[in-house]
Amino acid sequence: MFGAKLKVPIFANVKIGDIEGKFRLFKELDLFPEIYIDSLSLAPLSHSRLDELNCLFRQNSMLATLHAPFWDLSLGSVDEEIRKLSVKRIVTSLNIAKSLNAKNVVFHSGYTETSYISSPKLEWNNRFYASLGEILDYAGSFGLKIALENVYERDVEFFVSACETFKNQGLGICFDCGHYNVYGATPLEEWLGALAPYLRAVHLHSNNGKADEHLAVDEGNIDFEKIFRILAEKKVAPLITIENKVEDYLVTSVKILRSEKYFRVLNSFMPDID
């Protein structure tokens, strides 16, 4: 039986309200949490609750990353109040990440396929940059690393432009394999080649290219061997996070990633988590 040890840390997405219920499974699978802060969880979060989680993670030698809220938020919204609220939601998440000593915070731009209908592309992007500048300034004030995730964006230009604009403020990218497979319209090599200098995290889940199904690794039509090979060739060392919403899918994904098929290439991805 194959028994080689995977050394690279593996994270998995979990809602903040589900941490205790999922904790035993995470321990059994030797996973670290990427904590999703949904909007309903923001208001009730107290300092004592965050202290409890901090204590839990420290006692179990667990690292943590964080995923900010995203539903109905838009950092480039034509409605200034929505734009401001979107920034506020992200900034609140950064405060939580600081309290939990999170190694990275992932967030969405809020871009959708209709974003450029409400106003021209340049105007939407300029508002997004204004929001992004506020977020990066705040994260930088206490050294927190953040990464912008692809969702509906069709090509990589949006991300390269953002990273070049804010290259002195350390903007990172989270490449979501499942989102790319459904919405990406340019070759994988082009995406990963352009994003390599900025890539901080990778979200792993699969689908069949038609809907964002969040299937287990290798259960859809995504070529993960190709993705990992390109990342290795580019000498990228991203944080690896599994994003499966179904527990059985998560267990399957962990087994696949720790199998002989993938462990050698994954062990080359040793991210900077200091």
N, C-alpha and C positions, 0 to 999 in steps of 0.2 A: 504493500500500500504506500502511496506517495505521502511523505510526511515532512517535507522540507518546511522550514519556518518562514512565514512572510514577515519581514521586519518593518516594512513601511506601515505607518498608522492608517487605519481605515475608519472613516467617519460615516455616520448614517443619519439621515434626517429624522427628527422626532419633534412633535409639538411640545411646547414647554409644559403644557398641562398633562402630557402623557409620560413624562420622564420617569416618575416613580413606577408606573405600571409597566413600562418597557425596560426598566433598569436591569432586572434579572437576565432578560434576553440579551441585552447589550453586553453584560458581563460574560455570559456564556459564549457569545460570539466574538468576544474581545474587540468590541467596537467602541468608538468615541462618538459623542453626540454632536450633530449639527442642529442646534436648537432653533426651531422655527417659532418666531414670535408672531402669532396671528393677531389681528387687530383687536379681537375680543379679549386677548390676554394682557394688553398693554396697561389699561387702567387699573386692574386689580393687583398688578405686580408691586409688592412692597419690598422695602429694604430687608425685612426679616425673611421673606421668601427667597430673595436672591442670596442672602447669607446661608440659608439652608442648602441651596443648590451648590454654592461654593464649597461648603463643608463636605457635601456628598462627593463632589468631584475630587477634592483634595484627599479625602480618606481612601478613595479608590484609585488614586493616581490617574485620573481621567483628564485628558485634554478636552477642550470644547471649542466649537466654532458656532456662528450664529447666522441665521437667515432672517432678514428684516421682513416686515409686512409688505404686501404688494397688491392685494386686491383693491381695485378702484383707485389706485394711486397713479399719478402721472407727473413726473418731474419736469416735463415740458408742456404741461397743460396750458391751453389758451386762457383758461379761467385762473386768474392770479391767486384766488383763494384756495383753489384745489392744489395749485403748484406749491404754495406755502405750506399747506397742510401735509402734502407729500414729503416735503423736506423735514417738517416737524416729526413725522412718523419715523423717518430714517434716523434722525438725530436722537430721538428717544431710544431707538434700538441700539445706537452707539453707546449710550449711557449704560444700558443693560450689559452690552458686550464688555465694557470696561469693568463693570462690577463682577462679571464672571471670568475675567481674564481670558476672554475669547481670542483665539489665534487669528481669526479672520471674520469679516462680516460680508455676506453676500446680499446684494440688493438688485432690483430690476429698475430699468429706466421708466417703465410705464408706456413705452412705445407700443402701439398696436398698428394693424394694417390700415386703420382709418385716421391715424394721427395727422397725416399731411393733408387730409381733406379739410380739417377745421382751420388750418393756416398753412402757409408755404413751408417747405422743408427747412429752409434757412431760419425762419422765425421760430419754429418748434425746437430746432437744435440749439438756437441761442438761448432760449428759455431753459432748456435742459442743462446747458453748460452753466448757466447762472446757478441753478440748483446744485449741480455737481460741485461747483466751486465752494459753495457754502458747506456742503457735506464733507468735502476733503479738508477744508480748513479746520473744521471741528474735529474730525478724526485725527488729523495731524497734531492737534494741540496736546494729545496724550498718546501719540505713537501707535494708534490702532490701524491695522491693515484692513483695507476694504476691497471688494471685487465686484465689478458690474457683470451681471449674468445675461447671456443672450436668451431671448424668448421668441418673439415674432419677427425679429430683424432678418431680412432676406440676405444681406451680404455683410461682409466683415468691415466695410468702409466706416460704418457708424462707430465701431469700437476702436479702430486704429486712429481715427480722427480724435476721439475723446481722449485716448491715452497719450497721443502726441500733444494735444492741447494742455493736458495736465501732467506731463511727464515729470515735472519737478515736484509734484505732490504725491507721487507713488500710487496712482490709480492702477489697480490690478483687474484682471478679467477672470471670470468663472465660465468655462466652456461647458455648456449643458448639451450632452450628446443627444439626448432624446429630442430636445427642442430643435437642435440643428437638423435632425433627421426629418422632422415634419415641415419646418418652415425655411430652412436654409436653401438658397437657390444657386449657390456657387460651390465649386468643388471643395471637398474636405481639406485637401492639401493646401488650398489657398487660405482657408480659414485658419488652420493650425499654424501654417507657416507665418502668416501675418501676426497672429496673436502670441506666438511663442515668447517674444521678449517681455510680455506683460502677463502671461498666464500664471495665475496663483492657485486656482482650484479647478477641479473637473467634477461634474455631476454625472454619475453613471446610472442609467436606466434605459430600457429599450422600448421599441414600438415597431410597427410595420410601415411607418412612413406616412400614415394617413391621419392619426390622432395621437395625442400625448398620453399614451396608455400607462406609462411607468411600469412596464413589465420587468421581470428579472433580467439580469445580464445574459445575453445570448438567446433570449426567448423571442426576440423580434428579428428584424433584418439589418440591424446595425453591425458593422464590421469592427468590433472592438480590437481585434488583433491589429488591424490597420491603424486605428487611432493610437493605440499604445506604441506601435512601431514608429509612427511619425513623431510622437512626443519624445521617445527615446533618442531618435536621430537628432532632434532639436535640442537635446540635453535639458529638457524642461523637467522640473521637479514639483508638480502641483500637489496640493492637498487632494486626496481622493475621497469623495463622498458618494455613497449609495443613496439614491432617492427612490425607494420603493414604498408605496403606501400600504401594500398588503404584506403581512408578516411572513407568509410562506415565500413570497417573492424575495424578501430580504434574506431569509435563510439560504435560499437557492443562490442568490447573487454572491453571498459571502463564500459559499462552498466553491463556486466557479472561480472567483478571484484568487482563492487560495489553492487552486488546483495546479497541476504541473503545467497546464496550458498557459497560465498567465504569471505565475509567481516570479519568474526570473526578471521579466521586464518591469513588473511592478516594484520589485525590490531596488530598481535603479531610480525610482522616484522618491528620494528622501528629502522632503520639503524642509524649509527653514521655519521651524516652529518655536524659536527662542522668543 
